[in-house]
Amino acid sequence: MNSLNENRKRRFIDQIFIGFALFSMFFGAGNIIFPPYLGMGSGPEWVIGFICYYLADIGIAILAIFALIRNDGEISNITNKIGNIPGKILLSVTILCIGPVIAVPRTGATVHEMFIVPLFGNISPIISTSMFFLLVMLFSIRQSSVVNIIGKALTPALMIGLLILIIAGIISPLGDISQEAMMENVVVEGINSGYQTMDVLAATIFGIIIVKNVSDKGYTETNIKYKVVRNSSLIASFALMVIYCGLTFLGATVSTYFNLSINRSSLILSITEGLMGHTGVIILGVIVMLACLTTAIALVSAASDYFNTLSKGKLNYKLLIAAMCILSTCIANFGLDKIISLASPVLSFVYPGVLTVIVLSLFKDRIPDTVVKCSFVGALIGSLCEILFSFGAPFRFVESMPFYSFGFGWISWAVLFGLAGAIISRRSSYTKK
């Protein structure tokens, strides 16, 4: 009996620690900037905006982790359902998005706008981003343990600081919530903001780390492993829900002071200064800088390791790190808002295919690979048509697709192509018999 209670106690403690570890992975410094902007733009509809943002971000990210569990913690078991080569291409594109093309440059741009400018004035972004990514390169190559120590200390510091900020904003709001939303479609904007965090893409990597960590702690039985990961994910998602909801509300309280022309980093800095003065801005800037540094190091290291393994050592790990840091420096100089706007069509194309494969992989052996492949192709075609239409292509038919107004018109394409795949699979099975 005592042994059973001890095991339950140990599992409970492990779940809490793993949950906070998962929280720290998902909650990058870049995530701070999206909820306040969404709250400001949605005004009286900020709750709806928050819900859509949260579901598109953490909701689907947790789903991706569950999919990994269902597929023995191997991402290749998910991506290979569309074929070996297409699966590697999909995973490579995903790694590039959460690496040197979007996520990593965004950390450098965030540091410049939220740390360098408020503390040191208008220093050239070329200088600040070059110095930042030089540090990233040095730490990534050396794999310094200092980074892990800083990262572990940073998460609670960032969380506590944001909770203080949120509580201050609830007790003494900076202003009244506007009577009208500035955003045309709050639901779509909330979903797109959730996409922009790229937590769903990152979950494929984070999930592998979490599942391995759970196994290393002795939870090897599939059922127990599933419960531990599930409960840890729920802890992380609850903590993120509190922070995101609070930040969205803070944005709503300044919806009468600012408009959509303000950049996202300036908005959170203005809110912080209004609630905690310039000292709060300095503290937030320092924490964000360190958080961005540890995030960038982790992502650059993971991306370099992946392509080193994919090339079977032909691409040197250190050279990959250097190349990614140089590329990230160049992209970071576009500025935070420019990176976000450029990333939008890329993510709008990548996400539907990734989500389709993830969702269908939850059913594991019940759905034939032919159905997964066809659904994946359908999702890509649907999303590509919508993107081209947004750029002026004469594809007005996309507007008639179900769920288009919510940003999910591609689902119809995925379903139709999936049904075609099911017919092909059934006929193929019948022919073999």
ABEGO torsion letter per residue (X at the ends): XAAAAAAAAAAAAAAAAAAAAAAAAABBAAAAAAAAAAAAAAEAAAAAAAAAAAAABAAAAAAAAAAAAAAGGBAAAAAAAAEAAAAAAAAAAAAAAABAAAAAAAAAAAAAAAAAAAAAEBBBAAAAAAAAAAAAAAAAAAGBAAAAAAAAAAAAAAAAAAAAAAAAAAABBABBBBABBABABAAAAAAAAAAAAGAAAAAAAAAAAAAAAAAAAGBABAAAAAAAAAAAAAAAAAAAAAAAAAAAAAAAAAAAABBAABBAAAAAAAAAAAAAEAAAAAAAAAAAAAAAAAAAAAAAAAAAAAAAAAAGGABBAAAAAAAAAAAAAAAAAAEAAAAAAAAAAAAAAAAAAAAAAAAAAAAEAABBAAAAAAAAAAAAAAAAAAAAAAAGBBBAAAAABBGAAAGAAAAAAAAAAAAAAAAAAAAAAAAAX
